[in-house]
Amino acid sequence: MSVDIQMENGLTTLNCQGELTIVQIADFKKTITDIMQGSKEVIVDMQKITDMDISCLQLLCSANRTFEQNNTKLTRMGMLTDIMRQTLLDAGYDLGDGCPEAPCENCFWKGDVE
């Protein structure tokens, strides 16, 4: 996995590509944790992710909750790819309703973002 980070005026964009699985998750978590402090809004572009697993889902859901608590916005850029959609379905995530318990105000996975 590689992540290109672009920061400008409180907006941070993470352009991710390659695999985002348990093997890469510790590095990705550190990246997200590091940028959380200096950003008002973070956009994650995952259109070039070639593989992902439930660890990625869990990390981004947890990060989204933490961002919301800190009044910071975390959003996904673009449409759900086939890889994202299949990983969400395999994990039992309801693409229509989102999380069944304590849903986030702005779910990272729900809906497609143009």
PDB file as gemmi writes it, atoms N, CA and C in Angstrom:
CRYST1    1.000    1.000    1.000  90.00  90.00  90.00 P 1                      
ATOM      1  N   MET A   1       0.843  -1.172   0.000  1.00  0.00           N  
ATOM      2  CA  MET A   1       0.000   0.000   0.000  1.00  0.00           C  
ATOM      3  C   MET A   1       0.885   1.231   0.000  1.00  0.00           C  
ATOM      4  N   SER A   2       0.455   2.225  -0.741  1.00  0.00           N  
ATOM      5  CA  SER A   2       1.103   3.528  -0.662  1.00  0.00           C  
ATOM      6  C   SER A   2       0.017   4.582  -0.454  1.00  0.00           C  
ATOM      7  N   VAL A   3       0.382   5.613   0.303  1.00  0.00           N  
ATOM      8  CA  VAL A   3      -0.545   6.698   0.578  1.00  0.00           C  
ATOM      9  C   VAL A   3       0.156   8.002   0.259  1.00  0.00           C  
ATOM     10  N   ASP A   4      -0.412   8.745  -0.669  1.00  0.00           N  
ATOM     11  CA  ASP A   4       0.078  10.081  -0.998  1.00  0.00           C  
ATOM     12  C   ASP A   4      -0.770  11.061  -0.198  1.00  0.00           C  
ATOM     13  N   ILE A   5      -0.124  11.889   0.605  1.00  0.00           N  
ATOM     14  CA  ILE A   5      -0.831  12.830   1.474  1.00  0.00           C  
ATOM     15  C   ILE A   5      -0.679  14.240   0.935  1.00  0.00           C  
ATOM     16  N   GLN A   6      -1.816  14.912   0.741  1.00  0.00           N  
ATOM     17  CA  GLN A   6      -1.822  16.306   0.301  1.00  0.00           C  
ATOM     18  C   GLN A   6      -2.539  17.125   1.352  1.00  0.00           C  
ATOM     19  N   MET A   7      -1.863  18.163   1.855  1.00  0.00           N  
ATOM     20  CA  MET A   7      -2.446  19.014   2.896  1.00  0.00           C  
ATOM     21  C   MET A   7      -2.466  20.458   2.398  1.00  0.00           C  
ATOM     22  N   GLU A   8      -3.653  21.087   2.581  1.00  0.00           N  
ATOM     23  CA  GLU A   8      -3.781  22.482   2.184  1.00  0.00           C  
ATOM     24  C   GLU A   8      -4.925  23.129   2.948  1.00  0.00           C  
ATOM     25  N   ASN A   9      -4.628  24.175   3.700  1.00  0.00           N  
ATOM     26  CA  ASN A   9      -5.629  24.962   4.431  1.00  0.00           C  
ATOM     27  C   ASN A   9      -6.561  24.110   5.292  1.00  0.00           C  
ATOM     28  N   GLY A  10      -6.019  23.172   6.048  1.00  0.00           N  
ATOM     29  CA  GLY A  10      -6.834  22.352   6.943  1.00  0.00           C  
ATOM     30  C   GLY A  10      -7.515  21.177   6.273  1.00  0.00           C  
ATOM     31  N   LEU A  11      -7.381  21.047   4.950  1.00  0.00           N  
ATOM     32  CA  LEU A  11      -7.954  19.924   4.204  1.00  0.00           C  
ATOM     33  C   LEU A  11      -6.832  18.956   3.862  1.00  0.00           C  
ATOM     34  N   THR A  12      -7.007  17.701   4.251  1.00  0.00           N  
ATOM     35  CA  THR A  12      -6.017  16.672   3.949  1.00  0.00           C  
ATOM     36  C   THR A  12      -6.667  15.628   3.063  1.00  0.00           C  
ATOM     37  N   THR A  13      -5.977  15.275   1.986  1.00  0.00           N  
ATOM     38  CA  THR A  13      -6.455  14.224   1.094  1.00  0.00           C  
ATOM     39  C   THR A  13      -5.459  13.078   1.132  1.00  0.00           C  
ATOM     40  N   LEU A  14      -5.974  11.883   1.389  1.00  0.00           N  
ATOM     41  CA  LEU A  14      -5.166  10.670   1.359  1.00  0.00           C  
ATOM     42  C   LEU A  14      -5.495   9.914   0.082  1.00  0.00           C  
ATOM     43  N   ASN A  15      -4.543   9.789  -0.806  1.00  0.00           N  
ATOM     44  CA  ASN A  15      -4.723   9.018  -2.033  1.00  0.00           C  
ATOM     45  C   ASN A  15      -4.076   7.660  -1.816  1.00  0.00           C  
ATOM     46  N   CYS A  16      -4.916   6.636  -1.621  1.00  0.00           N  
ATOM     47  CA  CYS A  16      -4.439   5.299  -1.277  1.00  0.00           C  
ATOM     48  C   CYS A  16      -4.432   4.416  -2.517  1.00  0.00           C  
ATOM     49  N   GLN A  17      -3.416   3.556  -2.596  1.00  0.00           N  
ATOM     50  CA  GLN A  17      -3.411   2.575  -3.671  1.00  0.00           C  
ATOM     51  C   GLN A  17      -2.713   1.303  -3.223  1.00  0.00           C  
ATOM     52  N   GLY A  18      -3.094   0.195  -3.860  1.00  0.00           N  
ATOM     53  CA  GLY A  18      -2.540  -1.100  -3.493  1.00  0.00           C  
ATOM     54  C   GLY A  18      -3.426  -1.826  -2.497  1.00  0.00           C  
ATOM     55  N   GLU A  19      -2.833  -2.709  -1.722  1.00  0.00           N  
ATOM     56  CA  GLU A  19      -3.576  -3.512  -0.751  1.00  0.00           C  
ATOM     57  C   GLU A  19      -3.723  -2.768   0.564  1.00  0.00           C  
ATOM     58  N   LEU A  20      -4.877  -2.936   1.182  1.00  0.00           N  
ATOM     59  CA  LEU A  20      -5.122  -2.376   2.512  1.00  0.00           C  
ATOM     60  C   LEU A  20      -5.748  -3.484   3.356  1.00  0.00           C  
ATOM     61  N   THR A  21      -4.870  -4.332   3.863  1.00  0.00           N  
ATOM     62  CA  THR A  21      -5.284  -5.493   4.646  1.00  0.00           C  
ATOM     63  C   THR A  21      -4.577  -5.467   5.997  1.00  0.00           C  
ATOM     64  N   ILE A  22      -4.751  -6.510   6.761  1.00  0.00           N  
ATOM     65  CA  ILE A  22      -4.155  -6.598   8.088  1.00  0.00           C  
ATOM     66  C   ILE A  22      -2.638  -6.372   8.042  1.00  0.00           C  
ATOM     67  N   VAL A  23      -2.008  -6.733   6.951  1.00  0.00           N  
ATOM     68  CA  VAL A  23      -0.561  -6.567   6.817  1.00  0.00           C  
ATOM     69  C   VAL A  23      -0.166  -5.091   6.826  1.00  0.00           C  
ATOM     70  N   GLN A  24      -0.985  -4.230   6.242  1.00  0.00           N  
ATOM     71  CA  GLN A  24      -0.670  -2.804   6.119  1.00  0.00           C  
ATOM     72  C   GLN A  24      -1.378  -1.935   7.157  1.00  0.00           C  
ATOM     73  N   ILE A  25      -2.277  -2.503   7.941  1.00  0.00           N  
ATOM     74  CA  ILE A  25      -3.182  -1.685   8.750  1.00  0.00           C  
ATOM     75  C   ILE A  25      -2.467  -0.862   9.819  1.00  0.00           C  
ATOM     76  N   ALA A  26      -1.392  -1.364  10.409  1.00  0.00           N  
ATOM     77  CA  ALA A  26      -0.687  -0.600  11.445  1.00  0.00           C  
ATOM     78  C   ALA A  26      -0.106   0.691  10.867  1.00  0.00           C  
ATOM     79  N   ASP A  27       0.469   0.604   9.676  1.00  0.00           N  
ATOM     80  CA  ASP A  27       1.022   1.807   9.029  1.00  0.00           C  
ATOM     81  C   ASP A  27      -0.092   2.782   8.660  1.00  0.00           C  
ATOM     82  N   PHE A  28      -1.208   2.250   8.177  1.00  0.00           N  
ATOM     83  CA  PHE A  28      -2.327   3.112   7.789  1.00  0.00           C  
ATOM     84  C   PHE A  28      -2.920   3.799   9.019  1.00  0.00           C  
ATOM     85  N   LYS A  29      -3.001   3.063  10.126  1.00  0.00           N  
ATOM     86  CA  LYS A  29      -3.504   3.651  11.367  1.00  0.00           C  
ATOM     87  C   LYS A  29      -2.605   4.798  11.819  1.00  0.00           C  
ATOM     88  N   LYS A  30      -1.303   4.617  11.738  1.00  0.00           N  
ATOM     89  CA  LYS A  30      -0.378   5.671  12.130  1.00  0.00           C  
ATOM     90  C   LYS A  30      -0.558   6.899  11.240  1.00  0.00           C  
ATOM     91  N   THR A  31      -0.730   6.690   9.954  1.00  0.00           N  
ATOM     92  CA  THR A  31      -0.955   7.798   9.028  1.00  0.00           C  
ATOM     93  C   THR A  31      -2.208   8.576   9.420  1.00  0.00           C  
ATOM     94  N   ILE A  32      -3.293   7.863   9.659  1.00  0.00           N  
ATOM     95  CA  ILE A  32      -4.556   8.521  10.020  1.00  0.00           C  
ATOM     96  C   ILE A  32      -4.432   9.247  11.359  1.00  0.00           C  
ATOM     97  N   THR A  33      -3.811   8.606  12.322  1.00  0.00           N  
ATOM     98  CA  THR A  33      -3.631   9.224  13.644  1.00  0.00           C  
ATOM     99  C   THR A  33      -2.783  10.490  13.547  1.00  0.00           C  
ATOM    100  N   ASP A  34      -1.724  10.434  12.768  1.00  0.00           N  
ATOM    101  CA  ASP A  34      -0.835  11.591  12.612  1.00  0.00           C  
ATOM    102  C   ASP A  34      -1.537  12.783  11.972  1.00  0.00           C  
ATOM    103  N   ILE A  35      -2.381  12.544  10.973  1.00  0.00           N  
ATOM    104  CA  ILE A  35      -3.026  13.664  10.276  1.00  0.00           C  
ATOM    105  C   ILE A  35      -4.250  14.190  11.018  1.00  0.00           C  
ATOM    106  N   MET A  36      -4.788  13.387  11.932  1.00  0.00           N  
ATOM    107  CA  MET A  36      -5.994  13.799  12.651  1.00  0.00           C  
ATOM    108  C   MET A  36      -5.773  15.105  13.411  1.00  0.00           C  
ATOM    109  N   GLN A  37      -4.591  15.292  13.952  1.00  0.00           N  
ATOM    110  CA  GLN A  37      -4.312  16.456  14.786  1.00  0.00           C  
ATOM    111  C   GLN A  37      -4.315  17.772  14.013  1.00  0.00           C  
ATOM    112  N   GLY A  38      -3.837  17.764  12.775  1.00  0.00           N  
ATOM    113  CA  GLY A  38      -3.674  19.022  12.059  1.00  0.00           C  
ATOM    114  C   GLY A  38      -4.689  19.298  10.970  1.00  0.00           C  
ATOM    115  N   SER A  39      -5.774  18.547  10.930  1.00  0.00           N  
ATOM    116  CA  SER A  39      -6.722  18.690   9.832  1.00  0.00           C  
ATOM    117  C   SER A  39      -8.128  18.980  10.340  1.00  0.00           C  
ATOM    118  N   LYS A  40      -8.844  19.808   9.612  1.00  0.00           N  
ATOM    119  CA  LYS A  40     -10.263  20.065   9.885  1.00  0.00           C  
ATOM    120  C   LYS A  40     -11.136  19.102   9.095  1.00  0.00           C  
ATOM    121  N   GLU A  41     -10.592  18.649   7.973  1.00  0.00           N  
ATOM    122  CA  GLU A  41     -11.328  17.712   7.116  1.00  0.00           C  
ATOM    123  C   GLU A  41     -10.320  16.795   6.438  1.00  0.00           C  
ATOM    124  N   VAL A  42     -10.664  15.503   6.379  1.00  0.00           N  
ATOM    125  CA  VAL A  42      -9.814  14.512   5.728  1.00  0.00           C  
ATOM    126  C   VAL A  42     -10.662  13.764   4.709  1.00  0.00           C  
ATOM    127  N   ILE A  43     -10.160  13.694   3.497  1.00  0.00           N  
ATOM    128  CA  ILE A  43     -10.815  12.954   2.415  1.00  0.00           C  
ATOM    129  C   ILE A  43      -9.918  11.777   2.061  1.00  0.00           C  
ATOM    130  N   VAL A  44     -10.511  10.587   2.002  1.00  0.00           N  
ATOM    131  CA  VAL A  44      -9.760   9.377   1.680  1.00  0.00           C  
ATOM    132  C   VAL A  44     -10.201   8.885   0.303  1.00  0.00           C  
ATOM    133  N   ASP A  45      -9.263   8.868  -0.630  1.00  0.00           N  
ATOM    134  CA  ASP A  45      -9.529   8.347  -1.974  1.00  0.00           C  
ATOM    135  C   ASP A  45      -9.020   6.909  -2.018  1.00  0.00           C  
ATOM    136  N   MET A  46      -9.953   5.970  -2.133  1.00  0.00           N  
ATOM    137  CA  MET A  46      -9.611   4.549  -2.126  1.00  0.00           C  
ATOM    138  C   MET A  46      -9.892   3.890  -3.478  1.00  0.00           C  
ATOM    139  N   GLN A  47     -10.024   4.677  -4.514  1.00  0.00           N  
ATOM    140  CA  GLN A  47     -10.385   4.135  -5.824  1.00  0.00           C  
ATOM    141  C   GLN A  47      -9.325   3.204  -6.399  1.00  0.00           C  
ATOM    142  N   LYS A  48      -8.076   3.336  -5.936  1.00  0.00           N  
ATOM    143  CA  LYS A  48      -6.990   2.501  -6.473  1.00  0.00           C  
ATOM    144  C   LYS A  48      -6.568   1.393  -5.508  1.00  0.00           C  
ATOM    145  N   ILE A  49      -7.427   1.093  -4.525  1.00  0.00           N  
ATOM    146  CA  ILE A  49      -7.164  -0.026  -3.622  1.00  0.00           C  
ATOM    147  C   ILE A  49      -7.427  -1.323  -4.382  1.00  0.00           C  
ATOM    148  N   THR A  50      -6.469  -2.233  -4.342  1.00  0.00           N  
ATOM    149  CA  THR A  50      -6.601  -3.487  -5.083  1.00  0.00           C  
ATOM    150  C   THR A  50      -7.106  -4.642  -4.225  1.00  0.00           C  
ATOM    151  N   ASP A  51      -7.002  -4.496  -2.893  1.00  0.00           N  
ATOM    152  CA  ASP A  51      -7.514  -5.520  -1.982  1.00  0.00           C  
ATOM    153  C   ASP A  51      -7.686  -4.869  -0.616  1.00  0.00           C  
ATOM    154  N   MET A  52      -8.726  -5.279   0.111  1.00  0.00           N  
ATOM    155  CA  MET A  52      -8.934  -4.800   1.473  1.00  0.00           C  
ATOM    156  C   MET A  52      -9.644  -5.874   2.267  1.00  0.00           C  
ATOM    157  N   ASP A  53      -9.550  -5.777   3.595  1.00  0.00           N  
ATOM    158  CA  ASP A  53     -10.223  -6.749   4.446  1.00  0.00           C  
ATOM    159  C   ASP A  53     -10.919  -6.023   5.596  1.00  0.00           C  
ATOM    160  N   ILE A  54     -11.462  -6.806   6.516  1.00  0.00           N  
ATOM    161  CA  ILE A  54     -12.259  -6.242   7.595  1.00  0.00           C  
ATOM    162  C   ILE A  54     -11.444  -5.312   8.508  1.00  0.00           C  
ATOM    163  N   SER A  55     -10.135  -5.514   8.584  1.00  0.00           N  
ATOM    164  CA  SER A  55      -9.322  -4.629   9.422  1.00  0.00           C  
ATOM    165  C   SER A  55      -9.384  -3.192   8.901  1.00  0.00           C  
ATOM    166  N   CYS A  56      -9.451  -3.029   7.604  1.00  0.00           N  
ATOM    167  CA  CYS A  56      -9.588  -1.699   7.005  1.00  0.00           C  
ATOM    168  C   CYS A  56     -10.946  -1.102   7.349  1.00  0.00           C  
ATOM    169  N   LEU A  57     -11.989  -1.904   7.252  1.00  0.00           N  
ATOM    170  CA  LEU A  57     -13.331  -1.431   7.611  1.00  0.00           C  
ATOM    171  C   LEU A  57     -13.370  -0.969   9.056  1.00  0.00           C  
ATOM    172  N   GLN A  58     -12.834  -1.797   9.935  1.00  0.00           N  
ATOM    173  CA  GLN A  58     -12.847  -1.468  11.359  1.00  0.00           C  
ATOM    174  C   GLN A  58     -12.049  -0.201  11.660  1.00  0.00           C  
ATOM    175  N   LEU A  59     -10.885  -0.078  11.058  1.00  0.00           N  
ATOM    176  CA  LEU A  59     -10.054   1.104  11.296  1.00  0.00           C  
ATOM    177  C   LEU A  59     -10.763   2.375  10.837  1.00  0.00           C  
ATOM    178  N   LEU A  60     -11.335   2.349   9.648  1.00  0.00           N  
ATOM    179  CA  LEU A  60     -11.983   3.555   9.127  1.00  0.00           C  
ATOM    180  C   LEU A  60     -13.277   3.876   9.872  1.00  0.00           C  
ATOM    181  N   CYS A  61     -14.005   2.858  10.324  1.00  0.00           N  
ATOM    182  CA  CYS A  61     -15.196   3.117  11.148  1.00  0.00           C  
ATOM    183  C   CYS A  61     -14.795   3.740  12.477  1.00  0.00           C  
ATOM    184  N   SER A  62     -13.769   3.194  13.104  1.00  0.00           N  
ATOM    185  CA  SER A  62     -13.282   3.732  14.370  1.00  0.00           C  
ATOM    186  C   SER A  62     -12.753   5.160  14.185  1.00  0.00           C  
ATOM    187  N   ALA A  63     -11.990   5.360  13.135  1.00  0.00           N  
ATOM    188  CA  ALA A  63     -11.454   6.699  12.852  1.00  0.00           C  
ATOM    189  C   ALA A  63     -12.589   7.693  12.625  1.00  0.00           C  
ATOM    190  N   ASN A  64     -13.620   7.271  11.915  1.00  0.00           N  
ATOM    191  CA  ASN A  64     -14.752   8.158  11.647  1.00  0.00           C  
ATOM    192  C   ASN A  64     -15.417   8.596  12.951  1.00  0.00           C  
ATOM    193  N   ARG A  65     -15.606   7.651  13.868  1.00  0.00           N  
ATOM    194  CA  ARG A  65     -16.201   7.987  15.173  1.00  0.00           C  
ATOM    195  C   ARG A  65     -15.307   8.969  15.941  1.00  0.00           C  
ATOM    196  N   THR A  66     -14.011   8.725  15.925  1.00  0.00           N  
ATOM    197  CA  THR A  66     -13.078   9.609  16.617  1.00  0.00           C  
ATOM    198  C   THR A  66     -13.059  10.993  15.978  1.00  0.00           C  
ATOM    199  N   PHE A  67     -13.052  11.040  14.666  1.00  0.00           N  
ATOM    200  CA  PHE A  67     -13.087  12.318  13.960  1.00  0.00           C  
ATOM    201  C   PHE A  67     -14.348  13.096  14.340  1.00  0.00           C  
ATOM    202  N   GLU A  68     -15.511  12.400  14.365  1.00  0.00           N  
ATOM    203  CA  GLU A  68     -16.760  13.069  14.728  1.00  0.00           C  
ATOM    204  C   GLU A  68     -16.689  13.639  16.141  1.00  0.00           C  
ATOM    205  N   GLN A  69     -16.115  12.893  17.068  1.00  0.00           N  
ATOM    206  CA  GLN A  69     -15.976  13.370  18.450  1.00  0.00           C  
ATOM    207  C   GLN A  69     -15.092  14.603  18.540  1.00  0.00           C  
ATOM    208  N   ASN A  70     -14.151  14.725  17.612  1.00  0.00           N  
ATOM    209  CA  ASN A  70     -13.233  15.867  17.591  1.00  0.00           C  
ATOM    210  C   ASN A  70     -13.672  16.962  16.614  1.00  0.00           C  
ATOM    211  N   ASN A  71     -14.929  16.873  16.154  1.00  0.00           N  
ATOM    212  CA  ASN A  71     -15.475  17.848  15.209  1.00  0.00           C  
ATOM    213  C   ASN A  71     -14.629  17.996  13.952  1.00  0.00           C  
ATOM    214  N   THR A  72     -14.126  16.865  13.492  1.00  0.00           N  
ATOM    215  CA  THR A  72     -13.361  16.803  12.256  1.00  0.00           C  
ATOM    216  C   THR A  72     -14.119  15.904  11.292  1.00  0.00           C  
ATOM    217  N   LYS A  73     -14.104  16.256  10.032  1.00  0.00           N  
ATOM    218  CA  LYS A  73     -14.856  15.507   9.032  1.00  0.00           C  
ATOM    219  C   LYS A  73     -13.946  14.505   8.315  1.00  0.00           C  
ATOM    220  N   LEU A  74     -14.384  13.252   8.242  1.00  0.00           N  
ATOM    221  CA  LEU A  74     -13.686  12.200   7.503  1.00  0.00           C  
ATOM    222  C   LEU A  74     -14.639  11.681   6.449  1.00  0.00           C  
ATOM    223  N   THR A  75     -14.262  11.784   5.186  1.00  0.00           N  
ATOM    224  CA  THR A  75     -15.134  11.325   4.106  1.00  0.00           C  
ATOM    225  C   THR A  75     -14.356  10.482   3.107  1.00  0.00           C  
ATOM    226  N   ARG A  76     -15.107   9.671   2.393  1.00  0.00           N  
ATOM    227  CA  ARG A  76     -14.558   8.832   1.336  1.00  0.00           C  
ATOM    228  C   ARG A  76     -14.831   9.508  -0.001  1.00  0.00           C  
ATOM    229  N   MET A  77     -13.819   9.576  -0.835  1.00  0.00           N  
ATOM    230  CA  MET A  77     -13.982  10.155  -2.165  1.00  0.00           C  
ATOM    231  C   MET A  77     -14.400   9.068  -3.149  1.00  0.00           C  
ATOM    232  N   GLY A  78     -15.375   9.380  -3.971  1.00  0.00           N  
ATOM    233  CA  GLY A  78     -15.743   8.483  -5.050  1.00  0.00           C  
ATOM    234  C   GLY A  78     -16.765   7.423  -4.678  1.00  0.00           C  
ATOM    235  N   MET A  79     -17.080   6.648  -5.654  1.00  0.00           N  
ATOM    236  CA  MET A  79     -18.059   5.584  -5.524  1.00  0.00           C  
ATOM    237  C   MET A  79     -17.430   4.389  -4.802  1.00  0.00           C  
ATOM    238  N   LEU A  80     -18.285   3.551  -4.206  1.00  0.00           N  
ATOM    239  CA  LEU A  80     -17.796   2.288  -3.664  1.00  0.00           C  
ATOM    240  C   LEU A  80     -17.319   1.429  -4.827  1.00  0.00           C  
ATOM    241  N   THR A  81     -16.091   0.956  -4.753  1.00  0.00           N  
ATOM    242  CA  THR A  81     -15.598   0.056  -5.791  1.00  0.00           C  
ATOM    243  C   THR A  81     -16.138  -1.339  -5.519  1.00  0.00           C  
ATOM    244  N   ASP A  82     -15.981  -2.230  -6.476  1.00  0.00           N  
ATOM    245  CA  ASP A  82     -16.422  -3.620  -6.281  1.00  0.00           C  
ATOM    246  C   ASP A  82     -15.705  -4.250  -5.091  1.00  0.00           C  
ATOM    247  N   ILE A  83     -14.422  -3.938  -4.919  1.00  0.00           N  
ATOM    248  CA  ILE A  83     -13.649  -4.490  -3.799  1.00  0.00           C  
ATOM    249  C   ILE A  83     -14.215  -3.995  -2.476  1.00  0.00           C  
ATOM    250  N   MET A  84     -14.492  -2.699  -2.375  1.00  0.00           N  
ATOM    251  CA  MET A  84     -15.061  -2.142  -1.141  1.00  0.00           C  
ATOM    252  C   MET A  84     -16.425  -2.752  -0.854  1.00  0.00           C  
ATOM    253  N   ARG A  85     -17.272  -2.776  -1.872  1.00  0.00           N  
ATOM    254  CA  ARG A  85     -18.630  -3.290  -1.714  1.00  0.00           C  
ATOM    255  C   ARG A  85     -18.615  -4.754  -1.252  1.00  0.00           C  
ATOM    256  N   GLN A  86     -17.769  -5.581  -1.860  1.00  0.00           N  
ATOM    257  CA  GLN A  86     -17.714  -6.997  -1.491  1.00  0.00           C  
ATOM    258  C   GLN A  86     -17.176  -7.179  -0.075  1.00  0.00           C  
ATOM    259  N   THR A  87     -16.176  -6.398   0.304  1.00  0.00           N  
ATOM    260  CA  THR A  87     -15.632  -6.492   1.664  1.00  0.00           C  
ATOM    261  C   THR A  87     -16.689  -6.106   2.690  1.00  0.00           C  
ATOM    262  N   LEU A  88     -17.443  -5.052   2.405  1.00  0.00           N  
ATOM    263  CA  LEU A  88     -18.515  -4.623   3.307  1.00  0.00           C  
ATOM    264  C   LEU A  88     -19.583  -5.706   3.438  1.00  0.00           C  
ATOM    265  N   LEU A  89     -19.984  -6.281   2.320  1.00  0.00           N  
ATOM    266  CA  LEU A  89     -21.003  -7.334   2.347  1.00  0.00           C  
ATOM    267  C   LEU A  89     -20.496  -8.576   3.079  1.00  0.00           C  
ATOM    268  N   ASP A  90     -19.233  -8.960   2.827  1.00  0.00           N  
ATOM    269  CA  ASP A  90     -18.654 -10.125   3.503  1.00  0.00           C  
ATOM    270  C   ASP A  90     -18.607  -9.917   5.021  1.00  0.00           C  
ATOM    271  N   ALA A  91     -18.461  -8.666   5.451  1.00  0.00           N  
ATOM    272  CA  ALA A  91     -18.395  -8.353   6.881  1.00  0.00           C  
ATOM    273  C   ALA A  91     -19.785  -8.244   7.506  1.00  0.00           C  
ATOM    274  N   GLY A  92     -20.835  -8.336   6.675  1.00  0.00           N  
ATOM    275  CA  GLY A  92     -22.198  -8.254   7.198  1.00  0.00           C  
ATOM    276  C   GLY A  92     -22.730  -6.835   7.308  1.00  0.00           C  
ATOM    277  N   TYR A  93     -22.074  -5.890   6.674  1.00  0.00           N  
ATOM    278  CA  TYR A  93     -22.496  -4.495   6.722  1.00  0.00           C  
ATOM    279  C   TYR A  93     -23.703  -4.292   5.807  1.00  0.00           C  
ATOM    280  N   ASP A  94     -24.705  -3.578   6.283  1.00  0.00           N  
ATOM    281  CA  ASP A  94     -25.907  -3.288   5.498  1.00  0.00           C  
ATOM    282  C   ASP A  94     -25.660  -2.017   4.694  1.00  0.00           C  
ATOM    283  N   LEU A  95     -25.500  -2.153   3.398  1.00  0.00           N  
ATOM    284  CA  LEU A  95     -25.193  -0.999   2.549  1.00  0.00           C  
ATOM    285  C   LEU A  95     -26.313   0.035   2.537  1.00  0.00           C  
ATOM    286  N   GLY A  96     -27.520  -0.374   2.864  1.00  0.00           N  
ATOM    287  CA  GLY A  96     -28.633   0.558   2.869  1.00  0.00           C  
ATOM    288  C   GLY A  96     -28.804   1.316   4.170  1.00  0.00           C  
ATOM    289  N   ASP A  97     -28.612   0.618   5.281  1.00  0.00           N  
ATOM    290  CA  ASP A  97     -28.888   1.216   6.582  1.00  0.00           C  
ATOM    291  C   ASP A  97     -27.660   1.576   7.391  1.00  0.00           C  
ATOM    292  N   GLY A  98     -26.511   1.082   7.026  1.00  0.00           N  
ATOM    293  CA  GLY A  98     -25.311   1.371   7.798  1.00  0.00           C  
ATOM    294  C   GLY A  98     -25.216   0.494   9.028  1.00  0.00           C  
ATOM    295  N   CYS A  99     -24.521   0.986  10.029  1.00  0.00           N  
ATOM    296  CA  CYS A  99     -24.294   0.219  11.265  1.00  0.00           C  
ATOM    297  C   CYS A  99     -25.599   0.082  12.049  1.00  0.00           C  
ATOM    298  N   PRO A 100     -25.874  -1.110  12.564  1.00  0.00           N  
ATOM    299  CA  PRO A 100     -27.108  -1.302  13.324  1.00  0.00           C  
ATOM    300  C   PRO A 100     -27.055  -0.678  14.718  1.00  0.00           C  
ATOM    301  N   GLU A 101     -25.872  -0.590  15.303  1.00  0.00           N  
ATOM    302  CA  GLU A 101     -25.737  -0.044  16.652  1.00  0.00           C  
ATOM    303  C   GLU A 101     -24.936   1.257  16.603  1.00  0.00           C  
ATOM    304  N   ALA A 102     -25.444   2.263  17.286  1.00  0.00           N  
ATOM    305  CA  ALA A 102     -24.753   3.559  17.406  1.00  0.00           C  
ATOM    306  C   ALA A 102     -24.199   4.053  16.077  1.00  0.00           C  
ATOM    307  N   PRO A 103     -25.072   4.278  15.091  1.00  0.00           N  
ATOM    308  CA  PRO A 103     -24.578   4.738  13.797  1.00  0.00           C  
ATOM    309  C   PRO A 103     -23.927   6.120  13.897  1.00  0.00           C  
ATOM    310  N   CYS A 104     -22.940   6.337  13.057  1.00  0.00           N  
ATOM    311  CA  CYS A 104     -22.281   7.642  12.984  1.00  0.00           C  
ATOM    312  C   CYS A 104     -23.223   8.629  12.308  1.00  0.00           C  
ATOM    313  N   GLU A 105     -23.049   9.877  12.635  1.00  0.00           N  
ATOM    314  CA  GLU A 105     -23.855  10.905  11.983  1.00  0.00           C  
ATOM    315  C   GLU A 105     -23.602  10.908  10.479  1.00  0.00           C  
ATOM    316  N   ASN A 106     -22.340  10.769  10.097  1.00  0.00           N  
ATOM    317  CA  ASN A 106     -21.950  10.726   8.685  1.00  0.00           C  
ATOM    318  C   ASN A 106     -21.132   9.466   8.456  1.00  0.00           C  
ATOM    319  N   CYS A 107     -21.802   8.381   8.104  1.00  0.00           N  
ATOM    320  CA  CYS A 107     -21.142   7.093   7.921  1.00  0.00           C  
ATOM    321  C   CYS A 107     -20.119   7.167   6.787  1.00  0.00           C  
ATOM    322  N   PHE A 108     -18.918   6.669   7.045  1.00  0.00           N  
ATOM    323  CA  PHE A 108     -17.847   6.680   6.054  1.00  0.00           C  
ATOM    324  C   PHE A 108     -18.212   5.824   4.837  1.00  0.00           C  
ATOM    325  N   TRP A 109     -18.929   4.737   5.054  1.00  0.00           N  
ATOM    326  CA  TRP A 109     -19.199   3.767   3.985  1.00  0.00           C  
ATOM    327  C   TRP A 109     -20.537   3.971   3.288  1.00  0.00           C  
ATOM    328  N   LYS A 110     -21.463   4.617   3.946  1.00  0.00           N  
ATOM    329  CA  LYS A 110     -22.822   4.714   3.406  1.00  0.00           C  
ATOM    330  C   LYS A 110     -22.881   5.705   2.249  1.00  0.00           C  
ATOM    331  N   GLY A 111     -23.526   5.271   1.181  1.00  0.00           N  
ATOM    332  CA  GLY A 111     -23.731   6.136   0.033  1.00  0.00           C  
ATOM    333  C   GLY A 111     -22.495   6.287  -0.823  1.00  0.00           C  
ATOM    334  N   ASP A 112     -22.699   6.806  -1.990  1.00  0.00           N  
ATOM    335  CA  ASP A 112     -21.597   7.067  -2.908  1.00  0.00           C  
ATOM    336  C   ASP A 112     -21.357   8.572  -2.939  1.00  0.00           C  
ATOM    337  N   VAL A 113     -20.108   8.939  -2.963  1.00  0.00           N  
ATOM    338  CA  VAL A 113     -19.703  10.342  -2.946  1.00  0.00           C  
ATOM    339  C   VAL A 113     -19.087  10.662  -4.292  1.00  0.00           C  
ATOM    340  N   GLU A 114     -19.649  11.627  -4.964  1.00  0.00           N  
ATOM    341  CA  GLU A 114     -19.116  12.010  -6.280  1.00  0.00           C  
ATOM    342  C   GLU A 114     -17.898  12.880  -6.135  1.00  0.00           C  
TER     343      GLU A 114                                                      
END                                                                             
